[in-house]
Each structure stands twice: as structure tokens, then as C-alpha cells.
């Protein structure tokens, strides 16, 4: 009887303690197709595969060419970020379920979820 009560209490303590354990936050990562449009006089548009990731509001876009963009959310405005150079970046709507748009003062990156040929 004593062993049974002790066993039940240990089980209750274990269940309660394990309920306090929180798994680490996971990142959303997706292979995508990115379109980079420069607002320079040449107005170049480049398209290549990329990897989009987001974790706790922070966004990274890594292009197959090796170029990467890391965006930190600004707490004062939803959808507004700062890049590694301190430039303000805005997430814009317009692509719906097809992807996301990020606009810098001198360029825009469109991230499309569907890869070419799919």
C-alpha cells in the first residue's frame, strides 16, 4: 500500500514537472523562388532559388548565389524590419498566398512559395 501511494505521488510529480518543460521554438523554413528588383537606373530584375526562414519574427532570405538578407523586426511597427545595414525594410501585401514582398528604399525582394516547374 505504501509503495503504491509513493508510486502514484512520483508519477504525479513527474507528470507535473514534465508539463513545465517547453520545447524550443522551431523556425519556419521553406525553399522558394526569389525575385530581386533593383530601383537603379538599369532597373535590373534577377530571379533565383532561395531559402526563406522565419523565427520569432526575425526573417532570413538566403539566395543560391550566396547573398543573404537578415531582417530584425522593429517593435514600434508591425511588418517593419531593419536589415544588417540599418536600412528600414517593409513587408508588403499584394502576393496573397503566392508569397511575400519585402521593400527597401532601393530594391524589392519577392519571395514566391512555388518553385518554377512545379
N, C-alpha and C positions, 0 to 999 in steps of 0.2 A: 504494500500500500504506500509506504513512504517513498519507495523508488518510483512508483507510478506518478505520484504528485510531483516529485522532483523532476522527473522526465517531462511532464506537462509544463512546468514552470520554465524549464530550459528551452523547450520548444517555443513557448510564448515569447521569451526574451529574444531568441534567435529570429523569430518572425518579425518582432517589433524592430530589432536592430537592422535587419536586412531591409525593412521598409524605409529606413532613413537613408540608405545608400542611394545615391543618384548617379546614373550613368553620365559620362561626359557628353557634352553636346556634340552632335555629329554635323559635319558640313554637307551642304548640298553641292554636288559636283556633277557637271554634265559636259559631254562632248558637244560641240556646237560649230556653227559656221559664223564667222565674224566678217563684217563689212566695215572697213575704216574709210571714212571720207574726210579729206583734208580741206580746210577752207582757205588754203593758199591760192594764189592767182592761177596755179595749174589745175586746181580742183581735182586732185587725184582720188580715185576710189580703188582700194585694194580689197580683195576677198581671199580669205584663207580659213583653214580649220583652226579651232581654238578650244580651250577648256575654260569653262565658266565655273567659278566656285563662290559660295557664299556661306559665311559662318558668323552668326550673331551680328548680322548687319554689315559686316565687312565683306567687300567684293573683290575678287581677283579674276582677271581675264588674261590668260596666257596664250599667246599666238604660237602656231607651229614654227614661225620664223625665229622665235626666241624672245621677242618683245613681250613684256608683261606690264599690266596695269594693276595697281593695288589701290583700292579706294576705301577710305575710312569714313563712316557715317558722321555727319555733323549733327549734334544733338538738338540744335535750335530749329532745324527744318527737315521734315520727312522727305526722303528722296534726294537729299543734297549730300554730297561727299566732298572729301578733299583727297587729291592724289598725292603721290610721294613728293611732288614738286611744290605742293601747297596750292595748286590750282583748284578752283571750285568746279565740281562736276555735278550735273543734274541728270537724274534718271527721268526719262520722259515716256509718256504713254504713246500709243499710236500703232504698235505692232500686235496688240491683243495677245492671243495665245501663241502667236508665232515667235515671240522673242522679247527682248528688252533693248532700249536705246539709252546710251549714256552720252551726254553732250558736254564738251569742253568749250572754252572760248574759241579755239582754233581747229577743232575736229569733232567728229562724232563717231561712235562705235555702235553698230547694231549687232546684237547677238541673236542669231536665229537658231531655234532648237532643232529644226530639221536639217540634216546634212544633205548636201547635193546628191542626187541619185537615189534618195530614199522615198 
